[in-house]
Amino acid sequence: MGLGLKINSGGKDFLPIIKYDARAGRVFRVDRADGISTPVDITKKFKAVFDFENVEVGYINFATGSAPDFVMVPLGSALPACPSENHKQGMRMVVKLSEACGGDCRELAGTSGAFLTSVSRLHDEYLAGLVQNPGKLPVVSLIDTIGIESGSGARKSTNYSPVFEISGWVSRPKDLGPNERSSEPAAAPARSAPPSTGSARAPAPVPRSPEPALADSEDFG
């Protein structure tokens, strides 16, 4: 699986974001007004259309106090060279939130192994479900999080892996374009800002049966 990056032209705003905090097992919508970012917890009601057709992968540096640095390519392309030891493999894509979560399009990206493994598994389920739902996109819900311990002693820590479920299939929403970041053509590799994956391709998931074809969700029309 993977997320590819498009170049943001000068003077254009980045797409608003949502983020998954693997340390807390929470999903936040980040609203920005007057230069101030406010995280809004949407974990319990999270539902969104995932644009897996345009997912990107590559390297991301989420540096504290500055904008993320993305070096991304479309899924299926060869990964670029890692720019620095501070960059981690990651993924990103655009999602459209349900009305209960805000109703707008947001960018989702991440580099934690707990997050990437889950999204990779979900992408495999998406590919299997396309057989019965050609040309559609999955409506994804967060149904649980699972704690994963790593390290030992003073270095012991717990991250939470999201458990995503495809709860429906819909035609592409009109406002969920193939590239919401800018009107510039794609470039590979390209630099920009938001999300990532822990590796170009996460470990193969446990085989699961394809999702049944479901009617379009009322949230997404």
DRENLO-878012 format. One line per field, with one value per atom (N, C-alpha, C): residue number from 0; x negated, y, z negated; atom name. Coordinates in steps of 0.1 Angstrom, whole numbers, plus 5000, padded with zeros to 4 digits. Example, Ala and Ser with C-alpha at 12.3 -4.5 7.8 and 13.67 -1.06 7.14 Angstrom:
BEGIN
drenti <- (0, 0, 0, 1, 1, 1)
X <- (4868, 4877, 4868, 4872, 4863, 4871)
Y <- (4943, 4955, 4967, 4978, 4989, 5000)
Z <- (4922, 4922, 4922, 4929, 4929, 4921)
vomi <- (N, CA, C, N, CA, C)
//
This chain:
BEGIN
drenti <- (0, 0, 0, 1, 1, 1, 2, 2, 2, 3, 3, 3, 4, 4, 4, 5, 5, 5, 6, 6, 6, 7, 7, 7, 8, 8, 8, 9, 9, 9, 10, 10, 10, 11, 11, 11, 12, 12, 12, 13, 13, 13, 14, 14, 14, 15, 15, 15, 16, 16, 16, 17, 17, 17, 18, 18, 18, 19, 19, 19, 20, 20, 20, 21, 21, 21, 22, 22, 22, 23, 23, 23, 24, 24, 24, 25, 25, 25, 26, 26, 26, 27, 27, 27, 28, 28, 28, 29, 29, 29, 30, 30, 30, 31, 31, 31, 32, 32, 32, 33, 33, 33, 34, 34, 34, 35, 35, 35, 36, 36, 36, 37, 37, 37, 38, 38, 38, 39, 39, 39, 40, 40, 40, 41, 41, 41, 42, 42, 42, 43, 43, 43, 44, 44, 44, 45, 45, 45, 46, 46, 46, 47, 47, 47, 48, 48, 48, 49, 49, 49, 50, 50, 50, 51, 51, 51, 52, 52, 52, 53, 53, 53, 54, 54, 54, 55, 55, 55, 56, 56, 56, 57, 57, 57, 58, 58, 58, 59, 59, 59, 60, 60, 60, 61, 61, 61, 62, 62, 62, 63, 63, 63, 64, 64, 64, 65, 65, 65, 66, 66, 66, 67, 67, 67, 68, 68, 68, 69, 69, 69, 70, 70, 70, 71, 71, 71, 72, 72, 72, 73, 73, 73, 74, 74, 74, 75, 75, 75, 76, 76, 76, 77, 77, 77, 78, 78, 78, 79, 79, 79, 80, 80, 80, 81, 81, 81, 82, 82, 82, 83, 83, 83, 84, 84, 84, 85, 85, 85, 86, 86, 86, 87, 87, 87, 88, 88, 88, 89, 89, 89, 90, 90, 90, 91, 91, 91, 92, 92, 92, 93, 93, 93, 94, 94, 94, 95, 95, 95, 96, 96, 96, 97, 97, 97, 98, 98, 98, 99, 99, 99, 100, 100, 100, 101, 101, 101, 102, 102, 102, 103, 103, 103, 104, 104, 104, 105, 105, 105, 106, 106, 106, 107, 107, 107, 108, 108, 108, 109, 109, 109, 110, 110, 110, 111, 111, 111, 112, 112, 112, 113, 113, 113, 114, 114, 114, 115, 115, 115, 116, 116, 116, 117, 117, 117, 118, 118, 118, 119, 119, 119, 120, 120, 120, 121, 121, 121, 122, 122, 122, 123, 123, 123, 124, 124, 124, 125, 125, 125, 126, 126, 126, 127, 127, 127, 128, 128, 128, 129, 129, 129, 130, 130, 130, 131, 131, 131, 132, 132, 132, 133, 133, 133, 134, 134, 134, 135, 135, 135, 136, 136, 136, 137, 137, 137, 138, 138, 138, 139, 139, 139, 140, 140, 140, 141, 141, 141, 142, 142, 142, 143, 143, 143, 144, 144, 144, 145, 145, 145, 146, 146, 146, 147, 147, 147, 148, 148, 148, 149, 149, 149, 150, 150, 150, 151, 151, 151, 152, 152, 152, 153, 153, 153, 154, 154, 154, 155, 155, 155, 156, 156, 156, 157, 157, 157, 158, 158, 158, 159, 159, 159, 160, 160, 160, 161, 161, 161, 162, 162, 162, 163, 163, 163, 164, 164, 164, 165, 165, 165, 166, 166, 166, 167, 167, 167, 168, 168, 168, 169, 169, 169, 170, 170, 170, 171, 171, 171, 172, 172, 172, 173, 173, 173, 174, 174, 174, 175, 175, 175, 176, 176, 176, 177, 177, 177, 178, 178, 178, 179, 179, 179, 180, 180, 180, 181, 181, 181, 182, 182, 182, 183, 183, 183, 184, 184, 184, 185, 185, 185, 186, 186, 186, 187, 187, 187, 188, 188, 188, 189, 189, 189, 190, 190, 190, 191, 191, 191, 192, 192, 192, 193, 193, 193, 194, 194, 194, 195, 195, 195, 196, 196, 196, 197, 197, 197, 198, 198, 198, 199, 199, 199, 200, 200, 200, 201, 201, 201, 202, 202, 202, 203, 203, 203, 204, 204, 204, 205, 205, 205, 206, 206, 206, 207, 207, 207, 208, 208, 208, 209, 209, 209, 210, 210, 210, 211, 211, 211, 212, 212, 212, 213, 213, 213, 214, 214, 214, 215, 215, 215, 216, 216, 216, 217, 217, 217, 218, 218, 218, 219, 219, 219, 220, 220, 220)
X <- (4992, 5000, 4991, 4997, 4988, 4996, 4990, 4995, 4986, 4991, 4982, 4984, 4975, 4976, 4976, 4984, 4985, 4979, 4973, 4966, 4976, 4974, 4982, 4976, 4984, 4979, 4978, 4970, 4968, 4981, 4983, 4995, 5007, 5007, 5019, 5019, 5031, 5032, 5032, 5027, 5027, 5042, 5045, 5058, 5058, 5070, 5071, 5068, 5064, 5060, 5068, 5067, 5071, 5059, 5057, 5046, 5049, 5042, 5044, 5032, 5035, 5025, 5023, 5013, 5011, 5008, 5002, 4999, 5011, 5022, 5034, 5046, 5044, 5055, 5067, 5064, 5075, 5074, 5085, 5085, 5089, 5082, 5085, 5087, 5097, 5099, 5092, 5083, 5075, 5081, 5088, 5094, 5085, 5084, 5074, 5082, 5081, 5087, 5078, 5076, 5068, 5054, 5048, 5035, 5034, 5045, 5045, 5051, 5044, 5049, 5056, 5068, 5075, 5079, 5074, 5077, 5091, 5099, 5113, 5113, 5116, 5116, 5129, 5127, 5138, 5137, 5130, 5127, 5140, 5149, 5161, 5171, 5170, 5180, 5173, 5160, 5153, 5158, 5161, 5165, 5161, 5156, 5151, 5150, 5151, 5148, 5133, 5126, 5112, 5109, 5101, 5097, 5085, 5087, 5077, 5072, 5080, 5075, 5063, 5061, 5050, 5041, 5040, 5031, 5016, 5008, 4994, 4986, 4973, 4963, 4950, 4942, 4929, 4922, 4916, 4909, 4915, 4917, 4922, 4914, 4912, 4905, 4915, 4921, 4929, 4921, 4914, 4905, 4913, 4910, 4916, 4914, 4925, 4923, 4923, 4924, 4923, 4933, 4935, 4944, 4938, 4946, 4941, 4934, 4924, 4917, 4921, 4927, 4931, 4923, 4919, 4913, 4921, 4931, 4940, 4942, 4946, 4950, 4963, 4970, 4982, 4980, 4989, 4988, 4985, 4976, 4972, 4959, 4955, 4942, 4931, 4919, 4907, 4905, 4901, 4899, 4886, 4887, 4875, 4865, 4853, 4843, 4848, 4844, 4848, 4840, 4846, 4839, 4830, 4833, 4826, 4829, 4821, 4824, 4836, 4841, 4853, 4865, 4864, 4876, 4880, 4893, 4897, 4907, 4907, 4916, 4931, 4939, 4953, 4962, 4975, 4985, 4994, 5001, 5011, 5022, 5033, 5044, 5055, 5064, 5075, 5087, 5094, 5107, 5118, 5130, 5141, 5149, 5149, 5155, 5171, 5177, 5191, 5196, 5209, 5214, 5212, 5213, 5212, 5197, 5188, 5174, 5169, 5178, 5175, 5179, 5179, 5184, 5175, 5163, 5154, 5143, 5135, 5124, 5111, 5104, 5092, 5081, 5069, 5057, 5054, 5051, 5047, 5034, 5024, 5011, 5005, 4996, 4990, 4977, 4969, 4957, 4956, 4964, 4963, 4966, 4959, 4961, 4975, 4980, 4994, 5004, 5003, 5012, 5010, 4998, 4996, 5000, 4997, 5001, 5016, 5024, 5038, 5043, 5038, 5042, 5038, 5027, 5023, 5033, 5037, 5047, 5060, 5064, 5076, 5076, 5064, 5062, 5064, 5059, 5061, 5076, 5083, 5098, 5105, 5100, 5106, 5104, 5092, 5090, 5099, 5101, 5109, 5124, 5128, 5142, 5145, 5135, 5137, 5143, 5142, 5147, 5162, 5169, 5183, 5187, 5178, 5181, 5172, 5172, 5163, 5166, 5155, 5156, 5161, 5162, 5167, 5155, 5158, 5148, 5154, 5146, 5151, 5155, 5165, 5169, 5163, 5154, 5146, 5150, 5152, 5155, 5144, 5142, 5132, 5140, 5138, 5146, 5139, 5125, 5118, 5103, 5096, 5081, 5075, 5064, 5057, 5043, 5040, 5028, 5017, 5005, 4994, 4982, 4976, 4965, 4952, 4942, 4929, 4918, 4906, 4895, 4897, 4888, 4888, 4883, 4886, 4881, 4885, 4875, 4878, 4881, 4878, 4881, 4894, 4901, 4914, 4924, 4932, 4942, 4953, 4965, 4977, 4982, 4983, 4990, 5003, 5013, 5026, 5028, 5031, 5034, 5049, 5053, 5067, 5073, 5085, 5092, 5103, 5100, 5109, 5118, 5130, 5139, 5146, 5147, 5154, 5169, 5176, 5191, 5200, 5194, 5203, 5194, 5200, 5194, 5202, 5195, 5202, 5195, 5203, 5197, 5188, 5178, 5169, 5177, 5176, 5182, 5177, 5186, 5182, 5170, 5170, 5159, 5146, 5146, 5134, 5127, 5119, 5112, 5100, 5094, 5082, 5070, 5070, 5059, 5064, 5068, 5073, 5062, 5050, 5039, 5036, 5037, 5034, 5039, 5038, 5042, 5030, 5019, 5007, 5007, 5000, 4999, 4990, 4992, 4984, 4970, 4961, 4947, 4942, 4932, 4927, 4912, 4905, 4910, 4913, 4921, 4924, 4924, 4921, 4921, 4934, 4939, 4951, 4953, 4966, 4968, 4980, 4980, 4988, 4984, 4989, 4988, 4978, 4978, 4969, 4971, 4963, 4964, 4951, 4952, 4940, 4931, 4936, 4928, 4936, 4929, 4935, 4947, 4945, 4955, 4955, 4966, 4967, 4968, 4966, 4967, 4981, 4981, 4993, 5003, 5016, 5026, 5032, 5038, 5045, 5056, 5057, 5068, 5081, 5089, 5103, 5112, 5124, 5134, 5137, 5139, 5143, 5155, 5156, 5167, 5179, 5191, 5203, 5206, 5212, 5216, 5226, 5224, 5234, 5239, 5251, 5257, 5250, 5251, 5245, 5250, 5240, 5244, 5251, 5261, 5268, 5259, 5248, 5239, 5232, 5230, 5223, 5230, 5243, 5251, 5248)
Y <- (4988, 5000, 5012, 5024, 5036, 5049, 5060, 5073, 5081, 5088, 5096, 5111, 5119, 5133, 5142, 5152, 5162, 5175, 5182, 5194, 5205, 5212, 5223, 5236, 5243, 5255, 5266, 5276, 5287, 5294, 5298, 5306, 5298, 5285, 5277, 5270, 5270, 5264, 5249, 5242, 5228, 5224, 5212, 5206, 5204, 5207, 5205, 5190, 5187, 5173, 5166, 5153, 5145, 5137, 5133, 5125, 5114, 5103, 5092, 5092, 5093, 5093, 5079, 5072, 5058, 5057, 5067, 5066, 5066, 5073, 5074, 5065, 5061, 5054, 5062, 5075, 5084, 5091, 5095, 5102, 5116, 5125, 5140, 5147, 5155, 5165, 5177, 5182, 5194, 5206, 5215, 5227, 5239, 5247, 5258, 5271, 5281, 5294, 5305, 5315, 5327, 5322, 5312, 5308, 5298, 5294, 5285, 5272, 5261, 5247, 5241, 5236, 5230, 5216, 5206, 5192, 5189, 5182, 5178, 5163, 5156, 5142, 5136, 5128, 5122, 5107, 5102, 5087, 5079, 5082, 5074, 5073, 5084, 5085, 5084, 5081, 5082, 5073, 5080, 5074, 5083, 5077, 5085, 5077, 5084, 5077, 5078, 5067, 5067, 5066, 5076, 5076, 5067, 5054, 5045, 5045, 5051, 5051, 5060, 5070, 5079, 5079, 5068, 5067, 5069, 5074, 5077, 5071, 5067, 5062, 5069, 5069, 5075, 5077, 5089, 5093, 5106, 5106, 5118, 5121, 5134, 5139, 5148, 5144, 5152, 5159, 5170, 5177, 5186, 5186, 5195, 5210, 5217, 5232, 5236, 5227, 5231, 5222, 5226, 5218, 5204, 5194, 5181, 5182, 5174, 5173, 5159, 5160, 5148, 5146, 5133, 5129, 5116, 5118, 5108, 5104, 5092, 5088, 5080, 5079, 5071, 5057, 5050, 5036, 5028, 5019, 5011, 5016, 5028, 5034, 5030, 5030, 5027, 5038, 5035, 5045, 5053, 5066, 5074, 5072, 5077, 5076, 5083, 5078, 5084, 5097, 5109, 5121, 5123, 5117, 5119, 5109, 5108, 5098, 5102, 5114, 5119, 5116, 5111, 5107, 5093, 5090, 5076, 5073, 5060, 5056, 5058, 5062, 5065, 5066, 5069, 5069, 5082, 5085, 5096, 5095, 5100, 5100, 5110, 5113, 5122, 5114, 5119, 5112, 5123, 5118, 5127, 5122, 5131, 5128, 5127, 5119, 5119, 5132, 5135, 5147, 5148, 5137, 5137, 5141, 5139, 5142, 5155, 5162, 5175, 5176, 5165, 5165, 5170, 5174, 5180, 5170, 5173, 5165, 5169, 5159, 5161, 5151, 5155, 5147, 5139, 5126, 5116, 5111, 5111, 5106, 5100, 5092, 5086, 5078, 5076, 5068, 5057, 5057, 5047, 5033, 5023, 5009, 5004, 5008, 5004, 5009, 5021, 5027, 5022, 5020, 5016, 5002, 4993, 4979, 4978, 4986, 4986, 4991, 5002, 5007, 4998, 4991, 4982, 4970, 4965, 4955, 4959, 4972, 4977, 4979, 4983, 4984, 4971, 4960, 4947, 4943, 4947, 4944, 4953, 4965, 4974, 4967, 4962, 4956, 4944, 4936, 4924, 4929, 4939, 4944, 4950, 4955, 4961, 4952, 4939, 4929, 4930, 4933, 4935, 4949, 4958, 4973, 4981, 4977, 4984, 4999, 5007, 5021, 5029, 5022, 5028, 5029, 5037, 5039, 5034, 5029, 5023, 5034, 5032, 5040, 5032, 5039, 5032, 5037, 5028, 5031, 5026, 5033, 5028, 5021, 5008, 5000, 4996, 4998, 4994, 4999, 4998, 5000, 4989, 4984, 4973, 4977, 4976, 4980, 4970, 4975, 4967, 4972, 4963, 4967, 4964, 4973, 4971, 4975, 4970, 4973, 4966, 4970, 4963, 4973, 4971, 4979, 4994, 5003, 5017, 5021, 5012, 5015, 5009, 5003, 4997, 5007, 5005, 5015, 5007, 5014, 5008, 5018, 5013, 5020, 5012, 5020, 5014, 5013, 5001, 4999, 5001, 5009, 5011, 4999, 4995, 4984, 4991, 4992, 4998, 4987, 4991, 4982, 4989, 4983, 4988, 4986, 4997, 4995, 4999, 5002, 5005, 5009, 5011, 5015, 5026, 5036, 5047, 5052, 5058, 5065, 5076, 5080, 5091, 5104, 5109, 5122, 5133, 5142, 5152, 5161, 5163, 5172, 5164, 5151, 5143, 5141, 5151, 5150, 5141, 5137, 5129, 5136, 5149, 5156, 5169, 5169, 5180, 5190, 5186, 5195, 5207, 5206, 5217, 5214, 5223, 5221, 5217, 5216, 5213, 5198, 5194, 5180, 5173, 5160, 5151, 5151, 5149, 5147, 5136, 5128, 5117, 5116, 5117, 5120, 5135, 5139, 5153, 5156, 5168, 5172, 5179, 5178, 5185, 5184, 5185, 5183, 5174, 5166, 5155, 5140, 5131, 5116, 5107, 5094, 5084, 5070, 5061, 5047, 5041, 5031, 5026, 5019, 5014, 5007, 5007, 5005, 5006, 4996, 4985, 4975, 4968, 4969, 4963, 4948, 4941, 4926, 4922, 4911, 4906, 4903, 4908, 4906, 4892, 4888, 4875, 4875, 4866, 4866, 4867, 4876, 4877, 4877, 4873, 4873, 4887, 4888, 4901, 4907, 4920, 4927, 4926, 4924, 4923, 4937, 4937, 4950, 4956, 4969, 4976, 4988, 4992, 5004, 5017, 5027, 5040, 5045, 5050, 5055, 5068, 5070, 5083, 5095, 5092, 5103, 5108, 5100, 5104, 5104, 5100, 5102, 5093)
Z <- (5000, 5000, 5000, 5003, 5003, 5005, 5002, 5005, 5013, 5023, 5031, 5029, 5031, 5028, 5041, 5040, 5051, 5046, 5055, 5051, 5048, 5036, 5032, 5038, 5046, 5052, 5042, 5045, 5035, 5032, 5019, 5016, 5013, 5015, 5014, 5000, 4994, 4981, 4982, 4971, 4971, 4967, 4971, 4968, 4953, 4946, 4931, 4929, 4917, 4914, 4903, 4903, 4891, 4888, 4875, 4872, 4862, 4863, 4854, 4844, 4831, 4821, 4816, 4821, 4817, 4802, 4796, 4781, 4773, 4778, 4770, 4776, 4789, 4795, 4798, 4802, 4805, 4818, 4824, 4837, 4835, 4840, 4838, 4851, 4852, 4863, 4858, 4866, 4862, 4870, 4862, 4868, 4866, 4876, 4875, 4878, 4869, 4871, 4865, 4872, 4867, 4863, 4870, 4867, 4855, 4850, 4838, 4842, 4839, 4842, 4829, 4831, 4820, 4824, 4816, 4818, 4813, 4821, 4817, 4817, 4806, 4805, 4812, 4823, 4830, 4830, 4820, 4820, 4819, 4810, 4808, 4820, 4828, 4839, 4853, 4853, 4865, 4877, 4888, 4900, 4911, 4922, 4933, 4946, 4958, 4970, 4972, 4975, 4977, 4992, 4997, 5011, 5014, 5013, 5015, 5030, 5039, 5053, 5054, 5045, 5046, 5034, 5027, 5015, 5020, 5010, 5013, 5002, 5006, 4996, 4999, 4989, 4990, 4976, 4975, 4962, 4957, 4944, 4937, 4925, 4923, 4911, 4904, 4893, 4884, 4874, 4878, 4869, 4860, 4847, 4838, 4841, 4841, 4843, 4857, 4867, 4881, 4889, 4901, 4910, 4913, 4915, 4919, 4932, 4934, 4947, 4953, 4965, 4972, 4985, 4987, 4999, 5003, 5012, 5014, 5029, 5032, 5045, 5045, 5056, 5056, 5053, 5047, 5044, 5057, 5056, 5067, 5073, 5070, 5076, 5067, 5072, 5064, 5054, 5042, 5032, 5035, 5032, 5034, 5023, 5025, 5014, 5002, 4990, 4978, 4976, 4974, 4974, 4962, 4950, 4938, 4928, 4917, 4907, 4898, 4900, 4893, 4900, 4913, 4920, 4918, 4917, 4915, 4926, 4929, 4940, 4935, 4944, 4940, 4952, 4949, 4959, 4957, 4968, 4966, 4977, 4974, 4983, 4978, 4987, 4984, 4981, 4970, 4966, 4965, 4967, 4964, 4952, 4942, 4929, 4930, 4922, 4921, 4915, 4917, 4911, 4896, 4889, 4875, 4871, 4880, 4877, 4883, 4890, 4896, 4910, 4918, 4931, 4942, 4939, 4949, 4953, 4963, 4967, 4959, 4955, 4947, 4952, 4948, 4951, 4939, 4942, 4931, 4934, 4925, 4927, 4914, 4916, 4904, 4907, 4896, 4898, 4887, 4877, 4867, 4872, 4867, 4872, 4869, 4857, 4853, 4863, 4867, 4876, 4890, 4895, 4909, 4911, 4901, 4903, 4904, 4897, 4897, 4911, 4916, 4928, 4940, 4939, 4949, 4950, 4938, 4938, 4944, 4941, 4946, 4961, 4966, 4981, 4988, 4982, 4988, 4988, 4978, 4977, 4988, 4990, 5000, 5014, 5017, 5030, 5032, 5021, 5022, 5025, 5018, 5019, 5032, 5039, 5052, 5063, 5060, 5069, 5070, 5059, 5058, 5059, 5058, 5057, 5067, 5080, 5089, 5090, 5090, 5091, 5079, 5067, 5055, 5045, 5035, 5024, 5011, 5002, 4989, 4979, 4971, 4960, 4948, 4941, 4930, 4916, 4907, 4893, 4884, 4873, 4863, 4852, 4851, 4841, 4829, 4828, 4816, 4818, 4807, 4807, 4799, 4803, 4796, 4791, 4778, 4772, 4776, 4781, 4785, 4777, 4768, 4760, 4767, 4765, 4771, 4761, 4762, 4753, 4740, 4731, 4717, 4707, 4695, 4684, 4686, 4684, 4685, 4700, 4709, 4723, 4728, 4719, 4723, 4726, 4736, 4740, 4747, 4748, 4754, 4765, 4777, 4788, 4791, 4796, 4799, 4814, 4819, 4833, 4835, 4845, 4848, 4855, 4852, 4858, 4867, 4880, 4890, 4896, 4900, 4906, 4918, 4929, 4941, 4938, 4936, 4932, 4944, 4955, 4967, 4979, 4990, 5002, 5009, 5014, 5020, 5033, 5042, 5053, 5048, 5055, 5051, 5048, 5036, 5033, 5042, 5046, 5056, 5051, 5038, 5033, 5029, 5031, 5029, 5042, 5046, 5058, 5057, 5068, 5068, 5061, 5061, 5055, 5049, 5036, 5029, 5024, 5025, 5020, 5028, 5041, 5050, 5064, 5073, 5087, 5096, 5090, 5097, 5101, 5112, 5116, 5107, 5107, 5098, 5101, 5092, 5094, 5085, 5090, 5082, 5083, 5072, 5059, 5058, 5048, 5046, 5031, 5027, 5013, 5010, 4998, 4994, 4979, 4974, 4960, 4957, 4946, 4940, 4942, 4934, 4931, 4937, 4933, 4937, 4932, 4936, 4932, 4927, 4919, 4913, 4923, 4933, 4943, 4956, 4967, 4980, 4981, 4975, 4975, 4962, 4954, 4941, 4942, 4931, 4931, 4937, 4944, 4950, 4939, 4940, 4930, 4931, 4920, 4920, 4930, 4939, 4949, 4943, 4950, 4945, 4958, 4956, 4967, 4972, 4985, 4991, 4984, 4983, 4977, 4987, 4982, 4991, 4997, 5009, 5014, 5006, 5002, 4993, 5000, 4996, 5002, 4998, 5006, 5003, 4989, 4981, 4968, 4969, 4960, 4960, 4957, 4950, 4947, 4959, 4969, 4981, 4994, 4993, 5005, 5016)
vomi <- (N, CA, C, N, CA, C, N, CA, C, N, CA, C, N, CA, C, N, CA, C, N, CA, C, N, CA, C, N, CA, C, N, CA, C, N, CA, C, N, CA, C, N, CA, C, N, CA, C, N, CA, C, N, CA, C, N, CA, C, N, CA, C, N, CA, C, N, CA, C, N, CA, C, N, CA, C, N, CA, C, N, CA, C, N, CA, C, N, CA, C, N, CA, C, N, CA, C, N, CA, C, N, CA, C, N, CA, C, N, CA, C, N, CA, C, N, CA, C, N, CA, C, N, CA, C, N, CA, C, N, CA, C, N, CA, C, N, CA, C, N, CA, C, N, CA, C, N, CA, C, N, CA, C, N, CA, C, N, CA, C, N, CA, C, N, CA, C, N, CA, C, N, CA, C, N, CA, C, N, CA, C, N, CA, C, N, CA, C, N, CA, C, N, CA, C, N, CA, C, N, CA, C, N, CA, C, N, CA, C, N, CA, C, N, CA, C, N, CA, C, N, CA, C, N, CA, C, N, CA, C, N, CA, C, N, CA, C, N, CA, C, N, CA, C, N, CA, C, N, CA, C, N, CA, C, N, CA, C, N, CA, C, N, CA, C, N, CA, C, N, CA, C, N, CA, C, N, CA, C, N, CA, C, N, CA, C, N, CA, C, N, CA, C, N, CA, C, N, CA, C, N, CA, C, N, CA, C, N, CA, C, N, CA, C, N, CA, C, N, CA, C, N, CA, C, N, CA, C, N, CA, C, N, CA, C, N, CA, C, N, CA, C, N, CA, C, N, CA, C, N, CA, C, N, CA, C, N, CA, C, N, CA, C, N, CA, C, N, CA, C, N, CA, C, N, CA, C, N, CA, C, N, CA, C, N, CA, C, N, CA, C, N, CA, C, N, CA, C, N, CA, C, N, CA, C, N, CA, C, N, CA, C, N, CA, C, N, CA, C, N, CA, C, N, CA, C, N, CA, C, N, CA, C, N, CA, C, N, CA, C, N, CA, C, N, CA, C, N, CA, C, N, CA, C, N, CA, C, N, CA, C, N, CA, C, N, CA, C, N, CA, C, N, CA, C, N, CA, C, N, CA, C, N, CA, C, N, CA, C, N, CA, C, N, CA, C, N, CA, C, N, CA, C, N, CA, C, N, CA, C, N, CA, C, N, CA, C, N, CA, C, N, CA, C, N, CA, C, N, CA, C, N, CA, C, N, CA, C, N, CA, C, N, CA, C, N, CA, C, N, CA, C, N, CA, C, N, CA, C, N, CA, C, N, CA, C, N, CA, C, N, CA, C, N, CA, C, N, CA, C, N, CA, C, N, CA, C, N, CA, C, N, CA, C, N, CA, C, N, CA, C, N, CA, C, N, CA, C, N, CA, C, N, CA, C, N, CA, C, N, CA, C, N, CA, C, N, CA, C, N, CA, C, N, CA, C, N, CA, C, N, CA, C, N, CA, C, N, CA, C, N, CA, C, N, CA, C, N, CA, C, N, CA, C, N, CA, C, N, CA, C, N, CA, C, N, CA, C, N, CA, C, N, CA, C, N, CA, C, N, CA, C, N, CA, C, N, CA, C, N, CA, C, N, CA, C, N, CA, C, N, CA, C, N, CA, C, N, CA, C, N, CA, C, N, CA, C, N, CA, C, N, CA, C, N, CA, C, N, CA, C, N, CA, C, N, CA, C, N, CA, C, N, CA, C, N, CA, C, N, CA, C, N, CA, C, N, CA, C, N, CA, C)
//
